[in-house]
Amino acid sequence: MNANGRVFKYPDNVDTDVIIPARYLNSQDAKELAQHCMEDIDPEFVRKVHEGDIIVGGWNFGCGSSREHAPLVIKTCGVSCVIAKSFARIFYRNSINIGMPILECEAASDAIENGDEVSIDFDTGVITNVTKGEMYQAEPFPPFIQDIIRAGGLMNSIRAKEGNA
Amino acid sequence: MGMTMTQKILAAHAGLDEVRPGQLINVRLDQVLGNDITTPVAINEFEKAGFTSVFDRARINIVLDHFVPNKDVKSAQQSKQCRDFARRHEIVNFFDVGKMGIEHALLPEQGIVTAGDTIIGADSHTCTYGAVGAFSTGGGSTDMAAAMATGSLWFKVPSAIRFVLKGALQPRVSGKDVILHIIGKIGVDGALYKSMEFTGEGVASLSMDDRLCICNMAIEAGAKNGIFPVDDVTVAYLSGRSQRPWTVYEADADAEYDETIEIDLSAIEPTVSWPHLPENTHTAKESEHITIDQVVIGSCTNGRLEDMQAAYEILNGKHVADGVRVIIIPGTMAVYKACIKNGWTEAFVDAGCVVSTPTCGPCLGGYMGILADHERCVSTTNRNFVGRMGHVTSEIYLASPAVAAASALTGHITDPREVE
């Protein structure tokens, strides 16, 4: 599995309130919610993002509320991966559970700049900065989590296990 | 090598003799929780995956609290979806308007969560129940869906930071000041992926409401859970309340911690987190130049009886400052009723405050106190992120009920000891 796209770069501690403000959470329609993705931190994001683009954050990306709507709107906008130095734990769980690819990589987060073209090889965890001609190595997921992602999320993986039982 | 209190609870619920930090395990759950925002998404996932029955209708809790009584048609539809699901699956602990409370104030109060439990909630502040000696943490809606279907869930075993509490709090200093002080010290990701285990002789001096408030905001330091040992205070709280027998787990004497941090409770001052991160802490005294437009006293962090009492003791017989709007939100119907019975509601109204039925309302910018551009609010809630309570240029200052009530009287952030 691979991804390739332009980078939207954000600072440390991007919280789920700026990813998708709670004032919109009277809806659960992913497409409707996605129109407000990143609205309170980057009002231009939704207009500029293209299928396959990549978000790069710093430390503690996705902190705050447990709202699964946060990784869901990012995924629905067409973002192919979020790279950060670290993720808030519920955002991390939610991303895995809904099959939204994320990678932890401090070097990539430090070096990649807004607008860089980046490609990712998920099997090896190698992140290539096409613009700068650099490569960074992300921690690969443990097999248990790879199984969930490969199944397309937690519910599919539970169903698959039940089928095998 | 010994295990922490959290690790022992997890091991017991995974059917293992021991677990190690970083280990991925499947854990049997005692309680599952969702609210009116996260449950609809969970129901969709549950049904989309083809599940038709829940693992145990007595161990699933659905609490309508974020946008109720419903603020608009869309939120009414979400509540209706929860209501229909609860009826169809005969969910025992379904809490609708008139019966509901803010979930993390309600579940401990009703004795639904108890010592030794494992609890997952599709709400980040589910970590609150560590106060009664449970492993309790927030997850997402898909976690809730999987938990409702199977009664178990995957977890990575956390390592822990040990907080050794010494001494006792000064008057008008509360659990809120303790947790804001700690977050200011370690940062909003200072306990990322970890347990915050509170120990030491100072624990005995903290009330259950203080402990619930402290564990509630463990997530604001990035923690997986916060947890207190089971002591006399816990047993007194659970006795006659806990709906099930409880189990006491204790950390091993040789348990390993990533770090041990000593906290002298007697040195903690009334503390305020400035915008836009809970780690931006200052003492209330350092914040007295900040004028305010609104005060909110309530939420899953500070909507309990002791919180209402602190507000009452400061506001009683006085009047809020001109130009300040004060919104008081008791956390549960029992707290709401106690405020009426004790005459506190009348004192609040006489002081110029409004008193709402339980709701999360303004905490997450839902309704009941949304801020306009550049307005400032002193709030007993848990997050002061950009735009959290309204306009992106509005500002939230997190504080205890005592600081919030004192600030309501003066119109600027105030140390509660200044107004008594």
Boltz contact constraints between the chains, C-beta under 6 A:
constraints:
  - contact:
      token1: [A, 13]
      token2: [B, 188]
      max_distance: 6.0
  - contact:
      token1: [A, 15]
      token2: [B, 385]
      max_distance: 6.0
  - contact:
      token1: [A, 17]
      token2: [B, 385]
      max_distance: 6.0
  - contact:
      token1: [A, 17]
      token2: [B, 388]
      max_distance: 6.0
  - contact:
      token1: [A, 18]
      token2: [B, 386]
      max_distance: 6.0
  - contact:
      token1: [A, 21]
      token2: [B, 387]
      max_distance: 6.0
  - contact:
      token1: [A, 22]
      token2: [B, 364]
      max_distance: 6.0
  - contact:
      token1: [A, 22]
      token2: [B, 365]
      max_distance: 6.0
  - contact:
      token1: [A, 23]
      token2: [B, 365]
      max_distance: 6.0
  - contact:
      token1: [A, 25]
      token2: [B, 37]
      max_distance: 6.0
  - contact:
      token1: [A, 26]
      token2: [B, 74]
      max_distance: 6.0
  - contact:
      token1: [A, 26]
      token2: [B, 75]
      max_distance: 6.0
  - contact:
      token1: [A, 27]
      token2: [B, 74]
      max_distance: 6.0
  - contact:
      token1: [A, 28]
      token2: [B, 40]
      max_distance: 6.0
  - contact:
      token1: [A, 28]
      token2: [B, 41]
      max_distance: 6.0
  - contact:
      token1: [A, 40]
      token2: [B, 386]
      max_distance: 6.0
  - contact:
      token1: [A, 40]
      token2: [B, 387]
      max_distance: 6.0
  - contact:
      token1: [A, 40]
      token2: [B, 392]
      max_distance: 6.0
  - contact:
      token1: [A, 59]
      token2: [B, 189]
      max_distance: 6.0
  - contact:
      token1: [A, 60]
      token2: [B, 189]
      max_distance: 6.0
  - contact:
      token1: [A, 64]
      token2: [B, 383]
      max_distance: 6.0
  - contact:
      token1: [A, 65]
      token2: [B, 124]
      max_distance: 6.0
  - contact:
      token1: [A, 66]
      token2: [B, 122]
      max_distance: 6.0
  - contact:
      token1: [A, 66]
      token2: [B, 123]
      max_distance: 6.0
  - contact:
      token1: [A, 66]
      token2: [B, 124]
      max_distance: 6.0
  - contact:
      token1: [A, 66]
      token2: [B, 138]
      max_distance: 6.0
  - contact:
      token1: [A, 66]
      token2: [B, 140]
      max_distance: 6.0
  - contact:
      token1: [A, 68]
      token2: [B, 41]
      max_distance: 6.0
  - contact:
      token1: [A, 68]
      token2: [B, 140]
      max_distance: 6.0
  - contact:
      token1: [A, 68]
      token2: [B, 141]
      max_distance: 6.0
  - contact:
      token1: [A, 89]
      token2: [B, 193]
      max_distance: 6.0
  - contact:
      token1: [A, 89]
      token2: [B, 224]
      max_distance: 6.0
  - contact:
      token1: [A, 90]
      token2: [B, 124]
      max_distance: 6.0
  - contact:
      token1: [A, 90]
      token2: [B, 138]
      max_distance: 6.0
  - contact:
      token1: [A, 93]
      token2: [B, 139]
      max_distance: 6.0
  - contact:
      token1: [A, 94]
      token2: [B, 140]
      max_distance: 6.0
  - contact:
      token1: [A, 97]
      token2: [B, 140]
      max_distance: 6.0
  - contact:
      token1: [A, 97]
      token2: [B, 142]
      max_distance: 6.0
  - contact:
      token1: [A, 98]
      token2: [B, 142]
      max_distance: 6.0
  - contact:
      token1: [A, 144]
      token2: [B, 24]
      max_distance: 6.0
  - contact:
      token1: [A, 154]
      token2: [B, 142]
      max_distance: 6.0
  - contact:
      token1: [A, 154]
      token2: [B, 146]
      max_distance: 6.0
  - contact:
      token1: [A, 155]
      token2: [B, 45]
      max_distance: 6.0
  - contact:
      token1: [A, 155]
      token2: [B, 49]
      max_distance: 6.0
  - contact:
      token1: [A, 158]
      token2: [B, 146]
      max_distance: 6.0
  - contact:
      token1: [A, 159]
      token2: [B, 49]
      max_distance: 6.0
